[in-house]
Amino acid sequence: MADSEVCTKLSSTGYLHWADILTIVAYFVVVLIVGIFATFRASRKNDASGYFLAGKSMSFFPIGASIFASNIGAPLFVGLSGTAAASGIGGLIYEWHCIPFILMLAWVFIPVFTSSGVFTMPEYLQKRYGGTRLRIYLSVLSIVLYIITKISVEMYAGAVFVQMLLGWSMYASGTLVLVFSAAFTMSGGLTAVMFTDTLQTIVLTAGALVLTFKSLTEIGGYEYLQPKYMEAIPNTTRHGNSSCGLPRQDSFSLLRDPLNSDYPWPGTLIFNIPCDIWFWCSDQIMVQRSLAAKNLSHAKGGSIVAGYLKIFVFFLFVVPGMVARILYPDEVACADPAICECICDNPAGCSNIAYPLLVLRILSPGLRGLMLAALFAAVMSTLTSVFNSASSIFTMDLWRRFRKNAREWELLLVGRLVVLVLVGLSIIWIPIMQAAQGDQLWQYWQGMMSAVGPPWAMVFIMGFFWKRTTEQAAFYGTLAGQALGFARLFMSFAYPAPPCGTPDNRFYFLKIHFLYVAAIETAVTGICMILISLKTQPRPTSKLRRVTWWTRNDEDMQDISHDENDDTQQTVKEHSECTRRVMVCCGMPDDSQIRRSPEEIKAIQDKMTSIKESRRWKTFLDINGIILLTVTAFIIGYYR
């Protein structure tokens, strides 16, 4: 196939049938109805806990669906499928390796977070360690990371899909999805997010399963996947006597060579543990879903649901990505920079278009629209989750520090305005991220997580299990570990890996796999924290109540000194009738009408911090957790 023919064929796919458009419109109408319903439901709990924690009223299935949908966004549609097309099933190890840590979230971390009565992770760090600098540092860093890793990645991945389907520019398509997602987050808070997540999980899973079935039918069935994938070679490689573009020999192996592979098994199985703990057990987005549970049993049930859904990622994203390479090797597996530039505007490679190309080529009208709706569902799910979590962090951890007497309506208004600011900053970041991600979005995303996650994981782990850990140790240990991670990250931006067939003359430090660098970060952070803790004054026992694993069941709440307490008494001011009407229209509470007795306040606090469980349900959930871990270990061993 000539270069011009490849490019012409690809560019001609940006067309939607009227049935596709009808399906997309119907989907958005349904989601809009669900969002409006959730908004009115949330208005009955119009305070900070209702907006940011869904009033602590969510059951296990919406929690599990929201955890799954918040993680299964466009990076998996575009990133994981693209990695599967380029190098096989290796990237899948991240999705199965994380299942034990999804369970750890509910069994180990949520009991402590709930017992301490926190809204956000920076708030927990202040309660655990004291002082304010650790809380402020994590708050600012979290928001920055949301912009450069989560929001911009979702926008870019979604824009790749929408560009091919609609022929729109990246900014137009990305901005459309961002604005729509921000509207849901601003209207109903976490309740709206979790209700739409549940709907979007159903749409996402159903649409992806349809595509998987049809794609396997195109190649004759699952039994032909491996032999045909290993023969999927672009013509430039076949006729050019080049090794670039050939499938990897270990394409169907999860556990790969420790030195000369893209996913070394010591890194993915062992050194990735701190990254998983940070992402699944201490990241605001994931924790916030479980904190919204009715009780601890529902939080555990949600983790089990999310864990089982994770198993199906193989069929939802990996298999379609590999089939796309089989059917369209000249485009998906292109190895010539000039041809790749012509096909997808990326000379490094076009593996990121694997999933969108499959949707365009093999799905019939209507089904194609369903898959576009599924993509919108995935992007919006993750973006609404990020927006809600980022607004929670800014409002509860930063704004209240400067506005100690801020009332409920002010906190909600600020949280919604923060979403608008995040949208603007993320649009600005897109071209920078587009230049940095190379030919595999999945590797870029995982590399970013590995650079920033391990030090924070150590701060939470040591804070949970070693009462001797001090604030000075946590702060300076984190700085030491992240200095190493950011140094590697910025160097990789400045000196990207050379294309296939070109010698790698970069610094040796840049040739070390990022998971091994994550292990070094973990060691540096841990050693610094231990040494500094032993040389500094430990926190008094009275201030460790309910903030560690060993003190989570203490009857009394911790003693908080005046300089650490942000929850000062609020001065309630009567509002005019006009002001009250405006606040009702905007979904904000009239806190001048709120009068709670001491008994009511105590009852609310007891509900928010209770970690009691029924013995019967505890046993049932423990057994199901063990079954899920056994299934996970089996499938990793089977595909090793």
NORCOR-V692342 format. One record per helix or strand of 2 or more residues. SS is the DSSP state (h for helix, s for strand). FROM is the first residue (numbers start at 0). LEN is the number of residues. If there is no record, write none. Layout:
ss = {SS,SS}
from = {FROM,FROM}
len = {LEN,LEN}
This chain:
ss = {h,h,h,h,h,h,h,h,h,h,h,h,h,h,h,h,h,h,h,h,h,h,h,h,h,h,h,h,h,h,h,h,h}
from = {2,17,47,59,73,88,98,120,132,169,221,234,264,272,283,295,312,328,336,350,366,407,440,470,507,513,540,548,561,576,590,597,614}
len = {9,26,9,12,14,9,18,9,34,50,9,6,7,9,8,16,15,4,8,12,36,29,25,24,4,22,3,3,3,9,3,12,24}
